[in-house]
Amino acid sequence: MTVDAWITAAAVAGVLIALARELAPPPFVILGAVVGLLLLDVITTEQALAGFANPAPLTVAALYVVARAVQRTGGVTAAVDMLLAGAHDGDRPPSARGVLMRMLPPVMATSALLNNTPIVAVLAPNLATWAEERGLSSSKLLIPLSYAAILGGVLTAVGTSTTLVVSGLMEQAGLAPLGLLEPLRFGLPVAVVGGAVVAMAAPRLLPTRSAAHQSFRVGAKAFTLSVQVIADGPVDGVTIADAGLRALRGVYCVQVRRGDQVMAPVGPDIQLLGGDELTFVGNVHRVVDLQHRRGLSSTEAHHASAIGGTTQVFYEGVIGQSSPLVGETLKQVGFRARYGAAVVAIHRAGAPVGDKLGEVTLKVGDTLLCLAGAGFAGRAQESGTFALVAAIGAEAPLDKRRTRVALLVLAGMLVLAGSGLLTILEASLAAALALVATKVMTAAQARQAVDVPVIVVIAAAFGLGAAVESSGLADAIAGLVETVAGPFGTVGLVVGLILLVVVLTELITNNAAAVLAFPVALATAERADLAARPLLLAVAVAASLSFVTPLGYQTNLMVYGLGGYRFGDFARLGVPVAVVSVLALSTAVFLQV
């Protein structure tokens, strides 16, 4: 390999390590690698900035606006609600398999037309509430919901950002961009077999977990909260039992801290003194109620009092992969001053975090219970801090009066793009502008709908892909794939390429995986004298097949926090789904190369 190829290989390895170990947010990592390659003259300025001039990022941004508009007006939930209405008859809890059989097809169909992230954002809390009200564990349904959204996204060119990224790369390489329904020939067999495995295996393989969800009808999810005994207050000098803190329903006092002394377990006869810090674990609603008991104040109360505003609301937010909070503590980021909110509890992967909240190093998927004024949810979502955030006890308001307008705009976009009268970029931009012009959403809401970190990752990744191709690294990797898989013929090359993409997408973001694999697919096609277009389309589909971990795809991360799942729960169902999906995709591609 050339010197430039070795430099590029080192940069790619650095990106893989940084993203896999969550050393920094994806936009910073990928953009930093591109800048480094530019400074080392591996790529030109034009190559480094090519992604920002490509149609793909702008198309994805416009589709975020369209999807959010349909979400806000309630258009996403209508079909699913109608189907689930008949999934439960009688007094017994509904069958998880029966619910999945009804739910998966409409979710897949909707995800084929809209970006799947807002679809999961609006359906996950509704589905969890519906399940809990009928005695069915929502942990049997939320991971399947995410997987269905992923599988549906590969059916069309607008269902997921990876197909749009590959389409943009094809256009940049002098090939025709993807047609609206072109991914269907590979995506349909993947969706059918993958969906069948999800429906049949999920009830058996997924464990029962305590679920939390966006509407916050939380049943058993535990949070920790620290409160302080007010000096000379009604609890000062009183025992735990006499203060009524021993037999609280759904809430337990697990320790009392008095200076450097920690008393645990907590007996009923421990006498409380002013300044004592009590740690409680329990149901989120009960924990919140503790702050209103006379004689006690939250240890975060001095933060909350400085927030401002007359109406304070509790919010729950799930930390996203691109969040600036990852790897930091609340104290380090100045959370209260930065977001106008006080964090009063932290929940992590099915278990409460009981340390001092300001000193806890935050991780992807952590759920924060925040006390804030109106507007916190909008600020937090716009900044990319949380993958999902909503007020406790209140569902996101839906403007159902404009549902018909939003659906008509969506239908018009699909007809114009599908007929070829407009490109996908032109149709999506026209739809986004029409939604603002018809007041389905405001310009500010349209701006907030765009996931800026994702757009930056897509645009910056083009520069990294250009380095892989121009340095000769793509040809070297293609040669390695040919050496390892070549003895198995065309089947081996196809399976080897698809496995490479699937592994990459579990380690890094799906869009970055698609960009890195694109030049490898081109080089493989040239070396083996195969048709390039089927291999490139295989890259687009394979880059979305992230089922094994919660970190490879945004929708997995969203249900990870909401469902109270543990990290390994995704592999239980994800491994068999990934295996059959790879086999189905490999077979479909082999028949057309």
Secondary structure, DSSP 8 states (H G I E B T S, - for coil): --HHHHHHHHHHHHHHHHHHTT-S-HHHHHHHHHHHHHHTTSS-HHHHTHHHHSHHHHHHHHHHHHHHHHHHTTHHHHHHHHHHHTS--SSS---HHHHHHHHHHHHHHHHHHS-HHHHHHHHHHHHHHHHHHTT--GGGTHHHHHHHHHHHHTTSTTSSHHHHHHHHHHHHTTS----TTTTHHHHHHHHHHHHHHHHHHHHHHS-------TT---SS-EEEEEEEE-TTSTTTT-BTTTTT-SS-TTEEEEEEEETTEEE-S--TT-B--TT-EEEEEEEHHHHHHHTTSTTEEETTHHHHTTT-SS--EEEEEEE-TT-TTTT--HHHHTHHHHHSEEEEEEEETTEE--S-GGG----TT-EEEEEE-TTHHHHHHHTT-EEEEEETT------GGGHHHHHHHHHHHHHHHHHTSS-HHHHHHHHHHHHHHTTSS-HHHHHHHS-HHHHHHHHHHHHHHHHHHHTSHHHHHHHHHHHHHGGGHHHHHHHHHHHHHHHHHHHS-HHHHHHHHHHHHHHHHHHHT--HHHHHHHHHHHTT---SSSSSSHHHHHHHHHTT--TTHHHHHHHHHHHHHHHHHHHHHHTT-
